[in-house]
Amino acid sequence: HTLSLHDALPIYSFSWCEKLQSIEIPDTVVSIGKCAFRMCHSLTNVKLSQSISELSDYVFSECTKLQHIVLPDSVKIISKGAFSHCCLDEINIPENTEYIGEEAFEYCGIEELSFPESLKEISEGAFDNNNLLKYIDIKSLCAKLSSDSFGTSNNDIRRIVVPRGTKAYYEESLQHYYDVILEEGECVVYDNKGLVFYLYDNKEATLAECNSCEYSIIVPETIVYEDVKYKVTNIRAGAFRESDFLVYIKLPKTITDIDEGVFSYCTGVETIRLPNDGIKKIVDKAFKGCYSLYKMVIPRSVTEIGNYAFADCMDLEYVVF
């Protein structure tokens, strides 16, 4: 369904359209009214106008099959309940976003979050009941957070990274996340392969993502930034997820921790070389959906293999312990 409307979509304009599956909103539309697509239970594909600055209250709330959507850079405000009760497993917060309202992404399945420098406020319960949420990266120097912006039931949050010099500012708002590591970090694109790292004050680095994965990737043991050497010890959840063109991956011996779904659905990967020592656990869904992987050598240091670790590896013929 392609709209040829101008200026605005009215409130409740397509709400409760049970069979609506796809919608493309042209760039002539500058606003979408409250609850415009609420409870469109079959909606799976949405292309938004590049002219929209605000996503209104409950605009896509309870679109229970909506798993993926790309928000345009024009969006500055994400209002109350905009995507509550959707099944989003990821969301891009646009570079110009300033405000995220109450319950905006409540009851979604988001696993990690990254907020831009422009962010000014995240309201109460904005990300409540995202029970898979593990990582949060806040680039804003002084965003206003509620004590439950990330919910009271998100017990799996492991790490929150804030800009250097802002840890004290954010500690009060985040103090009730008792088991969370709150760190000051800086994001750096390391080389022409597009590897993105988080650098920490303890001189360790986490590989966060690969922006332009090529045929072959060899992850370095250390990186040097502003004459300081950082040891690469961790690979973040989903760092290489769906890197279809990647065929060969080699990890360094410095890696001690690989997070969930790191290589999931890298459908072209044939070879993944893990270090002989250091890694204790192959985590949940680590290699799920690596259809072309045909041989796997499990390092002697591994003592545990997580759920679905090699599920849907259709071509896997040999596993060596």
C-alpha positions in Angstrom: 0.0 0.0 0.0 1.7 3.2 -1.2 0.2 6.5 0.0 0.1 9.6 -2.1 -1.0 12.0 0.7 0.4 15.4 1.6 1.2 16.9 5.0 -0.3 14.5 7.5 -1.9 11.2 8.4 -4.9 11.7 10.8 -5.2 10.2 14.2 -6.4 6.5 14.3 -6.3 6.6 10.4 -5.4 2.9 10.0 -5.8 1.6 13.5 -7.1 -1.9 14.0 -6.6 -2.8 10.3 -6.0 -6.5 11.1 -4.9 -7.5 7.6 -2.6 -4.6 6.8 0.9 -6.0 6.1 2.9 -3.3 4.5 2.9 0.5 4.4 5.1 3.0 2.6 4.7 6.6 3.6 6.0 9.2 1.1 8.3 12.0 2.0 5.5 14.6 1.4 4.0 13.4 4.8 5.5 15.4 7.6 3.4 14.1 10.5 1.6 10.9 11.6 -1.3 11.2 14.0 -1.8 9.5 17.3 -2.5 5.8 17.1 -2.4 5.9 13.3 -1.4 2.2 13.0 -2.2 1.0 16.4 -3.1 -2.7 16.7 -2.3 -3.5 13.0 -1.5 -7.1 14.1 -0.3 -8.2 10.6 1.9 -5.3 9.9 5.5 -6.4 9.2 6.9 -3.9 6.7 7.0 -0.1 7.2 8.9 2.6 5.3 8.6 5.9 6.9 8.7 9.4 5.4 12.1 11.1 5.6 10.3 14.3 6.6 8.8 13.2 9.9 10.2 14.9 13.0 7.9 13.3 15.6 6.4 9.8 16.1 3.2 10.4 17.9 1.7 8.6 20.9 1.0 4.9 20.3 1.5 5.3 16.6 2.6 1.7 16.1 1.6 0.3 19.5 0.6 -3.3 19.5 1.7 -4.0 16.0 2.7 -7.4 17.3 4.4 -8.7 14.2 6.5 -5.6 13.6 10.0 -6.9 14.1 12.1 -4.4 12.2 11.8 -0.7 11.3 14.3 1.9 10.3 13.7 5.4 11.8 14.7 8.3 9.5 17.3 10.8 10.6 14.6 13.5 10.7 13.0 12.0 13.8 13.6 14.2 16.9 10.8 13.0 19.2 9.6 9.4 19.9 6.4 9.9 21.9 4.6 7.9 24.6 4.0 4.2 23.7 5.0 4.7 20.1 6.3 1.1 19.7 5.0 -0.5 22.9 4.1 -4.2 22.6 5.9 -4.6 19.2 8.3 -7.5 18.7 11.3 -5.3 17.8 14.6 -7.1 18.5 16.6 -4.0 17.5 16.0 -0.3 16.9 18.1 2.5 15.5 17.8 5.8 17.5 18.4 8.5 14.9 21.3 10.9 15.2 18.9 13.9 15.8 16.7 12.3 18.4 16.2 14.5 21.5 13.3 13.0 23.4 12.0 9.4 24.0 8.6 9.3 25.8 7.1 7.1 28.5 6.7 3.4 27.5 7.9 4.2 24.0 9.4 0.8 23.5 7.8 -1.1 26.4 7.4 -4.8 26.0 9.7 -5.2 22.9 12.5 -7.6 22.5 15.4 -5.1 22.1 18.8 -6.6 22.9 21.0 -3.5 22.8 20.6 0.3 22.6 22.8 3.2 21.3 21.7 6.8 22.0 23.1 9.8 20.0 24.8 12.9 21.3 21.6 14.9 20.6 19.6 13.0 23.2 18.1 15.2 26.0 15.7 12.9 27.9 14.5 9.3 28.2 11.2 9.2 30.1 9.9 6.7 32.7 9.6 3.2 31.5 10.6 4.0 28.0 12.3 0.6 27.6 10.6 -1.4 30.4 10.1 -5.1 30.0 12.8 -5.5 27.3 14.0 -8.7 29.0 16.7 -9.4 26.5 18.4 -6.0 26.9 22.0 -6.4 27.7 24.0 -3.4 26.5 23.3 0.3 26.5 25.6 3.0 24.9 24.8 6.6 25.8 26.8 9.2 23.7 24.9 12.2 25.2 26.9 14.2 27.8 23.9 15.1 29.9 20.7 13.2 29.0 18.0 13.3 31.6 17.1 9.8 32.8 14.4 8.6 35.0 15.3 6.0 37.6 13.3 3.5 35.5 14.0 4.7 32.0 15.3 1.2 31.2 12.6 -0.5 33.4 12.5 -2.3 36.7 12.4 -5.8 35.2 15.3 -5.7 32.7 17.5 -7.9 34.9 19.9 -9.0 32.1 21.5 -5.6 31.5 25.2 -6.2 31.8 27.0 -3.0 30.7 26.1 0.6 30.3 28.7 2.8 28.5 28.7 6.6 28.9 31.1 9.3 27.6 34.3 9.9 29.4 33.9 12.3 32.3 30.1 11.6 32.7 30.1 8.6 35.0 29.3 10.6 38.1 26.5 12.4 36.4 24.8 9.1 35.3 25.4 7.1 38.5 22.5 8.5 40.4 19.9 7.7 37.7 21.4 4.2 37.2 22.2 3.3 40.8 19.5 0.7 41.2 20.9 -1.5 38.4 23.0 -3.2 41.0 24.8 -5.8 38.9 25.4 -3.6 35.9 28.9 -2.4 34.9 28.8 1.3 34.3 31.8 2.4 32.3 33.2 5.4 30.6 34.1 4.6 27.0 34.9 6.0 23.6 33.8 4.6 20.3 36.6 4.3 17.6 36.5 3.0 14.1 39.8 1.2 14.0 40.8 0.3 10.4 39.7 0.1 6.8 37.7 -3.1 7.6 35.3 -1.0 9.5 35.9 -2.7 12.9 34.3 -0.6 15.7 35.7 -0.8 19.2 34.7 0.5 22.6 37.8 1.6 24.6 37.8 1.6 28.4 39.9 3.2 31.0 41.3 -0.2 32.1 43.1 -0.4 28.7 40.7 -3.1 27.4 38.6 -2.9 24.3 35.4 -4.5 23.1 34.7 -5.2 19.4 31.2 -3.7 19.0 30.5 -4.2 15.3 31.9 -4.5 11.8 30.5 -1.8 9.5 31.9 -3.2 6.3 32.8 -6.8 6.7 34.9 -8.2 3.9 35.7 -11.7 2.8 38.1 -12.3 5.6 38.4 -10.8 9.1 41.3 -11.2 11.5 40.5 -9.5 14.8 43.7 -7.9 16.3 44.9 -8.7 19.8 45.5 -5.0 20.5 44.6 -1.7 19.0 46.4 1.6 19.5 44.5 4.9 19.9 46.2 8.2 20.7 49.4 6.4 21.6 47.6 4.1 24.1 47.5 0.4 23.6 44.2 -1.5 24.3 43.8 -5.2 24.6 40.8 -6.7 22.8 39.1 -9.0 25.3 35.4 -9.0 24.3 33.1 -9.2 21.3 29.8 -7.7 21.8 26.4 -9.4 21.1 25.6 -9.5 17.4 28.8 -7.8 16.3 29.0 -9.8 13.1 25.3 -10.8 12.9 24.1 -11.2 9.3 27.4 -10.4 7.7 26.5 -12.4 4.6 29.8 -11.8 2.6 32.1 -12.9 5.4 33.7 -16.3 4.8 36.7 -16.5 7.2 37.1 -15.2 10.8 40.0 -15.5 13.1 39.9 -14.4 16.8 42.9 -13.5 18.9 44.0 -15.3 22.0 43.2 -12.2 24.1 39.5 -12.8 23.7 37.9 -14.0 27.0 34.3 -13.3 26.4 32.0 -13.7 23.4 28.5 -12.4 23.8 25.2 -13.8 22.6 24.6 -14.2 18.8 27.9 -12.8 17.8 28.1 -14.7 14.5 24.5 -15.6 14.1 23.2 -15.8 10.6 26.6 -15.2 9.0 25.3 -17.4 6.2 28.5 -17.3 4.1 31.0 -18.1 6.9 32.9 -21.4 6.2 35.7 -21.1 8.8 35.8 -19.6 12.3 39.1 -20.0 14.2 38.7 -19.6 17.9 41.8 -19.2 20.2 43.0 -22.4 21.9 42.8 -20.8 25.4 40.8 -18.1 27.1 37.2 -18.7 26.0 35.3 -20.5 28.7 31.9 -20.6 27.2 30.3 -20.7 23.7 27.2 -18.6 24.4 23.6 -18.9 23.3 23.1 -18.6 19.6 26.7 -17.8 19.0 26.8 -19.5 15.5 23.1 -20.0 15.0 22.2 -20.0 11.3 25.8 -20.1 10.0 24.6 -22.3 7.1 28.0 -22.7 5.3 30.0 -23.6 8.4 31.2 -27.1 7.8 33.8 -27.7 10.6 34.2 -26.4 14.1 37.1 -26.9 16.5 36.0 -26.4 20.1 38.9 -25.0 22.2 40.1 -27.0 25.2 39.4 -24.1 27.5 35.6 -24.3 26.8 33.6 -25.8 29.6 30.1 -24.8 28.5 28.1 -24.6 25.3 25.0 -22.4 25.3 21.5 -23.0 24.0 21.1 -23.0 20.2 24.8 -22.3 19.9 25.1 -24.2 16.5 21.4 -24.5 15.7 20.6 -24.3 11.9 24.2 -24.8 10.9 23.0 -26.8 7.9 26.4 -27.8 6.4 28.2 -28.5 9.7 29.8 -32.0 9.2 32.7 -32.1 11.8 32.9 -30.9 15.4 36.2 -31.5 17.2 36.6 -31.2 20.9 
